[in-house]
């Protein structure tokens, strides 16, 4: 398996006479001895199986020469779609791109029919087991299940005993990890019931691979996936405890979870609200969603959170991910939860050894899909029988999830085997032994300097069963195929494994179902609105604020560097103004000498701190905070919008990193990096303005931006007056430039450099989006719309913003006996104070709901 057949250049040339199938056979070494060969249908050294032959024939004569291009396009799509899998142990950070192989796993209709029937039987059996364990417990009384394996499992939840779920079902989604033996038969290796991951990733895999091989996908008649997802949502809606129009939400642990990407993706695809525990609250044994407009009832919960974190009142008290009182609402039958809490004991590998007898007892049937031979060492006879087989088995912990801490006996020395045997004897119940199964191997496309070739790699297939109604399930025609990264049979994504799309072929017609509901009535459609959770609203608000802060500090940094190296670099008022603004906006620390005293020291300090994100709030800090706020509401952002944010931060950090390795890193390079970032922020603000729905979430985002702009511009103009920068030509032009109004100013006022002209454009002009008057007027309007005020009326929260209709140019231009623009400075201070007060008021009213006790939604 370590030796690959390197392709001859003629195989890819125009003179090649072999068919694509023959090329595939020539390029692909056989599977390792003892492993089922997916490509050849299990026939050692044989020709590719019919379905694989058909797949390669669709590539055309030059198809293999084109595989590298398709691989490059695949990687680009993964990157552009922002598909990530968070790996906590990565040295480069918590996120890395999702790994996807070019070739799909192809399953014939006959093979799938057997697998589907076995999975349907198993999910029905597991639901029956769970109903008995949390009900009459006859299985425990009859010794069909050891109490230590069930009630001794940390995933067994005593608060759920005697609880009948709202739907009458415990399991709505179950996943089974499958493997083929050398004869080609499928075996169940493990099962997932708490919050099985993969439903979102396999959708993205399908989207990318079907586009990479459109002819093969069409000609092979690959069964579609949408019908199963639609059945899941429709089934949950039908079973929810609601009179009509039930609300279902998807509960996620948050952006730092390893599979958060698919949580956001699934919520968007299924049309569900993505929520965290802090978005929900329980009142009178009912579950509610905290929205900007108050509490809204929740009837269904699709959870992607392990059971122990669900309710800090009754489960883990240190959990900050769950909802206090959730189990109480479940016991009252007021909310459907998929899956019902308490299924973790079913995930124990030891359960597999008891399922054959349970199937005969509960279903009156033999299992259609066998499990790998499994021995729970808590039974003395089983332990004594399996100890001599440790060297050819797999040692697994009994009370941990599937795959956690599994140890291959064949990788252990004789001394290590003896140590394991002693440990198992001392802690028998803690260990389960499972037979070793050589995993089947599928073809994968690999590029290397020695030549491009097909490499067989071991795989594990995760198959999903979902409920489509009361006591009814269906199997998703496909699954998440995980591929080992090397010759080692470790298919874990956390340990560097890859994935592949799974094509289930059909002899009949391909299901054309989509998630578009063409048969829904049009009643009330015009009155529907998208609810915005308080958490999402707060993150959108800060997304707007950090977008504006990034834009403002970027423009200020550019202006400072240009002025320090321009023809006005000796202007003391200009330098004094830039120094005050730089300190006020954290571009330099207060201890740094101002540019009036040490121009070059100030410049070097400014450049050095641009990318700082830990100890100061410079450009890099604002940009990082922008991305964090965006990641918390990723399901509300378009993929292009997210990509711009990620690319902006990456290119900015890479550009600023040059200063750490290049001692001659100058303001020219810094300006180039800042100019690039200015382009990215322009794209961000454009997307926020023109590509987001005008709901309450967007109004908060827009209010955040304008609140920041009001504070920044009013303080900038105030410092310009205090430092007398406007009396200097260079300072005058710099202030106009900071307001991004240079072209407009010169077009309207030509060469005038007087205060009235400047105030007319930068303060009073309500057609200039960078003027204080336009910002104040727009902000007041956004707040009125957010509060639902009648046309022409303003809510109390908006009155804190000064009314630009009352501003007078004559009053602002008047000076007192000391020559100070007292009225103007007072107005600018009012604008600055209003921005800070408004921030507090918005938080109290919409995020913490502490401003009105009658609407408090605190947990």
N, C-alpha and C positions, 0 to 999 in steps of 0.2 A: 504493500500500500504506500510505501515511501517512495517508490519509483514510478514516475509518470512517463507516459509516452509523449515525447515532445513532437509537436506537429511539424512536418516538413513544410517549408515555404510554399511548395507546390499545392499543398492542400487548400491554401487560401487564394491561390492564383486563378487566373482565367482559364488555365489549361486543366484544372482539376476535373477528373471524369467521375469521381465517386459521388454517390448520392449523399445528401445531408445525413441520412441515417447511417450510411457506411462511415462517413466522417465522424459521427458521434461515437460509433463503436470503436473506431481507431483511436480517437482522442481520449476515451474513457477507460481507465483500468478497471478491472472487475472489483467488486466489493471484497473486503478482507475475508479471509476464510472464516466460515461460521456465521457470517452476516448475510441477511437477505439483501439481494441486489435489486433495488427499485427499478433501475433503468432496464434491466434484462428480465424482469419478472421472476426473479429468483433462480434463473437458469445460469449456472456458472459458465462463463465464457460464451453465452448465447448472444443472439442478436437482440437489439432493443425491443421491448414489449410493444404491441401494436399502438397503444396510446402515446408512448414516447416516440415511436417511429413517425406517427402522424404529426406530433409536435415539431420534430426536427425538419420534416418535409416542408412545413409551412415557412421555414426560414428562407427557403430559396437557395440557389447555388452559392450565392455570396453571403449567406446568412451568418456563417461562423466568422467571416472577416468583419462582420458588423457587430459582433457581440460586445467588443470593447466599447464601441460608441454607445450601445444600449446600456452598458454598465455605468458609463460616465453620466448618461442622462438619468439613470436611476438614482445615483448618488446625489445629483443636483436636485432632483425632485424631493428626496428625503430632506436635504438641507433647506430647500425653498419652502417646503411645507412645515418646517419647524418640528419635525418628528423627533422627539428626544426620549431617552430612557435614562432616568436619573440613577447613577451608580455612586453611592456614598463613599466608596473606597477609592474612587478615581483621584489621582494626584492632581489632575488638571482642573478639578472642579466637579460639582455634583451633576452636571448635565453632559451628555454626549449624544451624537446622532444615533438614531435607531439603525440597527444593522439588518439589512435585507439582501438576500441572495437573488441572483438574476433568474435562475430556473425555478419554476413552481414544482411542488409535489403533486403528482397526478395520480388520482385514485379512480379505478374503474368502477362502473355502476354495480357490478356483482360484488366487489369487495366492500363498497360503501353500504350496500343493502344489509349485509351481515353486521357491519359495524353499527349502523343506525339502529337496527332492531335491538342489539345488545345494550346500547346506550339508553334507549327509551325504557328498557326493562330495569336498568340499574337506577335511573333517577326515580322511577316509581317506587322501587324497593327502598331507596334511601329516605324518601319522604315518609313511607310507612314506618321505617325504623325510628325516625325522629318523632313521629306522632305518638308512637308507643312509649318512647323514652320520656317524653314530656307529658305523657298521659297515664294510662294504666300500668305501665312498666311490667307487662307480662313477660317480655323477653328477658328481663333481669330475673324475674321470679322463676322462670323456667330454665335458667342457666344457659340460655342461648347466647347471651352476652354477659361477659364478666362485669360485675359492678365496678371493679377497680379500673376497667378500661373506659367506662362511661362516666360514672360519678367521680372517679379519681382524676379524670381529665380536666385540666384548667379551663377548657373551652365549654364544659358543661355548666350551664347557668341555672342555678337553683331558683332564682326569681322568675324563671319562665316555666317552671313546672306547673302543670294544670292549665296553662294558657292555650286557648285555641286561637290561632291567627285569624285576622279579619277575613282572609280569603278562604279559610279552611285548609290552606296548604302551607307547608313550612318552606318548601324549596321552589323558587321560581327560576333560578339559574344554577346549573351545576356543570362542572367541567371535569373531564376525565383525560388524564395523560395516558396515551396509548403508545404501544411499541409492537413491531412485528417480530416474530421469531424467525429462525432460519427457514421454516417451511412456508412463511408468508401469512401466518395466522396472527390476528391482532390480540394483544393481551393488555389488560388494565394494570398500569403500574402505580397510579395514585389517583386521588380524586380531590376536587376543590369545591367547597360549598359556602365558605364565609363570604368572600368577595372575589370570585374568580376573575383574574385579569386576562386581557387579551382580546376582548370583543372590539375594542377600538383599534388596536394595532392591526388586527387581521383585515379590517376594513381598508385601512391605508395600504396594506400590502396588496390587496386585491385591486385597488384603484391604480397603483403604480405598475404592477406586473401586467394587468390586462391591457394597459396602454403600451407597454413595451412589446407585447406580442398580440396585437389585435386580431391578426388572421387566425392564429392558433386558438385564441380564446373563442372566436366565433365558430370555427370549423369543428372544434372538439366538443361543442355543446356543453360548456361549463355551466353548472347550475348557479343561479344568482343567490344573493344573500338577503336582499332587502325584505323579502316576505317574512323571514324569521324575525327580524328586528321589529317590523310592523306588528307581527303577532304578539311579541313580548309586550309592547306598549299598549296595544288594544286589549290584551288580556288583563294587564294590570288595571287599566281604566275600568274594565267591566267588573272587576272584583273589588275595587276600592269602596270603602264605606261612605259613599257620597250619593246624594239624590241625583245629581246631574253635574256634568262638567267637572270631574275631579281634577285636583291639582297634584301632579307627581313631580318630585324633585330628585336630583341626583346628588347624594351626599359624598363629598370628597374630603380627605384629610387636609388638602391644601396644596399649594404650588411646590412644596418641597418633597412630596411623596414621589416615589420612584416612577409611578405610572400616571402622573398627573396629566401628561399630554392626552392620554386616551380618555381621562375623565372629562376634560374640556371638549374633546372631539366627540365623544358619545353624547354628551348633553346637547351639543349643537346639532348633531345628526338626528337624535331622537326628539328634539324639540322640547327638552326638559330644562328647568332652571337648575343651574349648577350652584350648589350651596355648600357652605362649611357649617360646622356645628354652631358657630356663633351667629349664624343667620336664622336659626330656629329657636323656638321657645315653646314651652308647654304651659297651657292655661286650662284649668278645669278638665284635666285628662285629655286634652286635645292639642294637636301639634299645629303651630302657626309659623308662618314665615314673616320675618321682620322686613317690612318694605318701607320705602320713603313715605308712603301714605298710611302707615300703621300696620296692624297685624292682618294677615290673610291666611285662611285655613289651608292646611296641607293634608291630603288624604292618602298619598302614596309616597314611599321612600325607596328609591333604588340606591342601596348603600354600597360604597366602595371603601368601607372602613371596617377593620376587624372588630368583632363583637365586643371585646373587652374594653374598647375605648368609647362605646356608644353612650353610656350614661354614667357620669361621675358620681351620681347619688347612690347607685346600687352596684356599680361595677368598679372600675379603677378610679379611685378618688383623685388621682393626679392627672387624669385625662383632661386636656383642653381642646379635644377634637370632637367630643360628643355633645349631647343635648341633655341637660339635667331634666329628669322626669320622663324621658322617652319611653322607658320600659313600662311606666305607669299608663301612658297613652296606648301602648301596644296591648297591655293586659285588658284595658277597657274596650278594645276592639275598634278604636277610633282612627287607626292608621294602619295601612298595609305596608309591611316592610319586606323587601326582597333582598336577601333571604331573611326569614325570621331568625332573630338572634338565638344562639345556642347550638349551631350546627358544627362548631369547630371539632367536636369529638369524632365526627364522621371523617375528618381529614387524616386521622391517625392511620399510618400504614398498617397497624395491627388489625384494623377493622376488616381489611381485605380477606383475612383468613377466616372470618366468621360469616361472610356474606353468602357462600354457597348454602349453608344450612338455613340461614335466614330467608333466602329466596324460596327454598322448599317449604318453609313454615308459613311465610306470609303470602306468597304468591302461588304456591303449589307448582312451581316451575323450577327447572334447572337453569342455572345462569347460561345465557347465550354467549356471553363474552367471558372467558376465564380471567381470573386474576393471577398474577405471579404468585408462585408458592410463597406463603408468608407464615412465619411462626412468631407468636407473641411469647416472649420468654417468661412472662408472668405465670404461664402454665408450665409446671415443672417437667411434664412429659415432653412438651414441645421443646423446651430449652435443652433437655438432655439429648433429644434426637438431632438437634441442629448444631450443637457445639462442634461436633467433628467436621461440620461442613463450612466452617467460617472462612476457610481459605478460598472457597468458590462461591461465596455469598456476599450480600451487601448488608452492612450493619446500619440500622437507622434508629433514631430516638423515637420512643413511643408517643410522647406527649408534645412533640413539636410538629410543625407543618411539614408537608411532603418535601423531600429534598434537603431539609435542614440538617446539616451535619452528617450526611450519608458518607459511609466509609467503605470503599471497595476492599474486600478481603484479599484479592489477588495482589493488591498494592502493598500489603503488609509483610514484614519479615516474620520469621518464626517467633522471635521474641515478642514482637508487637502483637501477634496473634494470641500468644499466651497471656499477655497483659489484658487484651480485650476479653478473653475468656474469663479471666478472674474478675474483671469489672462486671461482666454480665451476670456471673454467679452471685456477686454481692448485691447488685442492683437489678434484679431480673426484670421487674415490671417496667423499668425505664428503657428497655431495649427490645427492638423487634428485628428479626432477621428475615431478609427477603432473598429469594433466588436471583442469581445473576442472569440477565438476558442480554445477549449481544444484539445491539440495536441495528435495525435495518439501515442501509446506506443509500442515499440519493445522490444524483450528479449535481455538482456545483461548478460554476465557471470561475476559474482563477487566472489572474494575470501575473506573470513573473518574468524577470529578465531572461530566464532560461527558455521561455516559450509559454504561450497561453495553452491551457489544457483544462480538461474536465477532471475534477477530483471527487471521489466518493467520500461523503461525510455522513456520520451517524445522525439520526433524527429522532425526535419525540414529537408526537402529534397530540395537541390538546383539542378535544372535541367538546362542543357546548350543547347542552340541552336547555331549552327555555320553555316556560309555561305559556300556553296560548289560551287558557281558560281553566275553569275549576277541574282539578284532577286530570289535567291534560297537558302534555308536553310535546314539543317537536325538537328535532335535532337540526342545528345549523349545518347546511350542506357545505362544509369546509372546515376550517379550524386554524389554529395557530401552530404552524410547524416550526419547531426550534431545532437548530442545527448545531452540532458540536463545532467548535472553532478549530480543533486540531484532530489528530488521530485518536486522542482521548475521547471517551464517550461521556463528556460533560456538556449537556445541552442548556445549561443555565445562562440566561441573558446577563445575570450579574457577574458571571465568570467569563465573559467574553464571547458567548455564543452568538449565533446569528439567527435569522428567521427566514421563512419562505412562504409564499402564497400557497394555498392548498386548493387545487382544482378537482372538484368532484364532478365526474362526467355523468351524463344522463342519456338513456336510450330514448326517452320521450321528449316532450317539448320543454324548452327552458322557461322557467317561471318568469313572466314579465313584470311581476309586482314591483311597485316602487313605494316610497313613503309619501307620495303625493296622494292626498285623499280627494279623489274626484267626485265622490258621492256625498260629500258633506253639504248640509244646507247652508244657505247664505245668511240665515237669520243671525243677527247680532254681530256679524263679522265687522261691520263698520265701527262698532263700539268697543271692540277688544283693544286692550293696550298691554304692553309688556311691563310686567311688574319689575321693579328694580329693588333688590335687597339693599338694606342699609349698608352692609359691608361692600357690596359692589358700588353703591353710590359714593361711599367714602373713598374707595380706590380710584374711581373715575375722577372724583374731585381732585385728588392728589396727582393723578396722571396729568390733568390739566395744569396744575400748579407747577409740577416739575418740568413739564414741557416748556412752559413760559420761562421758568427760572433758567433752564438750560439755554434757551434762545437768548435771554437777556445777558447772562454771564458770558456766553460766547461772543456776543456782539461787543460787550464792554471790553473783554480781553483783546479782541481784534483791534478795537479803537485805541486801547492803551498802547499796544505794541506798535501800531502805525504812527501814533503821535510821538512816542519815545524815539522813533527813528526817522521822523519826517522833518519838514522844514520849520515846524513850530516847536521843536523839542526844547527850546530855551524859554518858552512861555511859562512863566511862573504860575499865573492863575490857572492855566490849563493843567499843568502838572499837579498843582494843589488839588484841583477838582478830581483828577484821575486817581490821586492817592486816596482821597476820602472815599470815592466810589469803590475802589478796589478793596479797601478794608471792610467797608459796609457790606459788600457782596462776597466776602471770604475768598477773594482771588489772591490775597496775600494776608499774612498774619499781622496783627497790630504791631508787633515788635520790629517788623521790617522797616528800615529807614524809608521815609516817603521819597518820591522821585525828585522833590525839590532839594533834597539833601544828597541822595545817592541814586542817580538815575539808573546806572547799570546794575547796581545791587538789587534795586527794585525790579528791574526787568528780568534778571536771572531768577529771582524768587518767584515772580509771577509765572514764568515758563515752567519752573520746576514743580509748581504746585497744581498745574492744570489738570493732571490726571489723578490727583490725590482724592481718594474716596473714603479714607478712614478717619483722619484727624481734622479735616476741614470740609467745608461745604463748597468747594470750588466746582469747576465745570464737570470734572469726573464724578464727583459725588452726586451732583444733580442728575447726571446722565444715568448713573447706576440706580438711583432712586426712581427715576422715570421707568426704567425697565422692570424693577420690582413691582411697582404699582400696576404696570401693564400686564405682568404675568399673573396677577391676582384676578384680572378680568379678561383673560385671554379669550374666553369663549365669546366675548362681545366684540372682539377686534378681528378685522379681516386678516388673512394670511399675509397679504402685502404689507399691511400696517405693522404687523409684528416683525416681519423681516427687516423693515426699515429700522426699527428700534434696535434689533440685535446687531445689524450691520453697522449702524452708527456707533454703538458702543465698542464693537470689536475694532473697527478701523481707527477710532479715536485713541484707544488704548495702545494699539500697535504703533500708531504714529508718534504718540508721546513717549513710548518706550525707547525711541531713538535717543532721547536726551540722556538716558541712563548709560548708554554705551558709547555715545559720541560726545566727547567733551566740547566739541566745537558746534554742538547743536545750537543753531541761531534762531533769532526771531523770524527769519524767513521761513524755516521749516515749521516753526510753531504756527505762523500765520497760515501756511498751507493746510495744516491739520485743522485749524479753526474754520477755515473757509469750507473745507469738506464737511465739517460738522454742521455749519450753517445751512448747507444744501440739504443735509439729512433732516434737520429740524424744520426746514421749510416743507419738506415732504410730509413730516409728521403732522404739522399744523394743517396742511392742506387736506390730509386724510381725515383729520378730526372735524374739519369744517364741512367737507363736501361728501364724506363717505360713511357717515354715521347717522343713524336714525335720530330724529329730534324728540327723544323721549326724556323723561326726567333725569336719567343717567347722563345723557349728553348735556343737559342744561347744567348739571352740577360740574361736569368737566369744563364746559365753557365758562361757568362762573369762576371756577378755580383759576383758569387762565387769565380772565379779566381782572380778578382780584389781585393777582400777582403783578399784572401790568400796571394797574392803578398805583400800587405801592411803589413799584420800581421807578416808574416815570416821574411820579410826584416827588419822590426823594431825590432823584437825579436832578430835576430842575431846581429843587430847593438847595442842594449843595452847590449847584452852578451859581446861584445868586449869592449864597453865603461866601463862596470863594472868589467872587467877582470874575468868574471865568467868562461871563457874557460880555464883559467890557473889552475882551481881547478877541481879535478876528479868528485866531486859531481855536480858541475856546468856544466861540459862538458857533463855528462850523462843526465842532466836535459834538456839541449838545444836539444840534439838528441831526447829525449823523446817528447819534445814539437813539433818537426817536425814529430812525429809519425814514426820514422825511426830507432828505437833501434835494432830491429831484423835484419834489412838489414845491418846496420852498423857493428854489431858484426860478422855477417856472412861473410862480405867482408874484414873487417880489423882486426878481432879478438880483441886483447887487445890494439890496438893502440889508443892513446889519443892525437893525434897531429892535428894541425890546417889544414895542407894540406889534410889529410884524411877526416876531417869533411867538408871542403869546397868542396871537390870533390863530396861528396854524397849530401850535402844539398844545394849546389849552382849550380854545373855544370852538375850533372847527369840528363840527359833528359829522363831517363827511370824511374825515381823516381817521382811519382805524388806529392810528398811533397817538391820537390826541387824547388828553384827559377827558375832554367833554364827550367824545365818542365812547370811550371806555365806560365812563360813569353812566351815560344814557343806556348803553347796551346792557350793562350789569344790572341796572334797575329793571329793565325789561325781562331779562332772564329770570330774575328772582320773582317777579310778578307771575310769569308763566309757571314757574316751579310751584308756587303757592296756590295756583289755580284761581288767581284773582280775576274779577270781571274786567273787560276792556276799559282802560282809562283809570283803573284803580290800582293802587300800590299797597302791598302788604307792609306790615310794620317792619319786617326784617329788611325791606328795601329802603326804608326811609333813612337808614344810617348813612347811605351813600349820598354825598352832596348833589343837589339838583343842578345840573349844568344850565338850565334855563334861567337861573337866578344869577349867573356869573356875569360880571360886567368888565369889559376891557378897560374902561376908564378907571374903575376902582382898582383894578390890579396894577395899573401903571402909576398910580399915585405913590409918592414917597413921603415918609415922615420927616421930621426936622433933622434926623440923623442920616437921611438919605436911604433908609431901608424901605423895601417894598413890603410894608407890613401886611396889607390886605392880601397880597399874593402869597406871602409866606404862610399866613394863617390858613388860606384855602388849601395850599399844598399839604400842610400839616393835617388838616381835616381829612383830606383824601387818604393820607397814610394811616391815620388813626382808624378811619372807616374800614380800610382793608383788614386790619388786624381784628377789629371788633366783629366784622362780618364773618371772618374765619371761625371765631368762637361761636357765634350765633348759629351758623350753619351746622357746625358739629353738634351742638346741643339739640337742635331741632330735628335733624335728619339722620344723624349717625348714632348718637347715644340716647336720643329721645329723652333727655333729661330736662328739657325746657317746659314740658307739659306733663304733669303727673298722670293726667287722664289717659295719655297715650304711651306711657312708659312700656317699653318692651325689653327691659333689662332681664337677663336670665336670673 
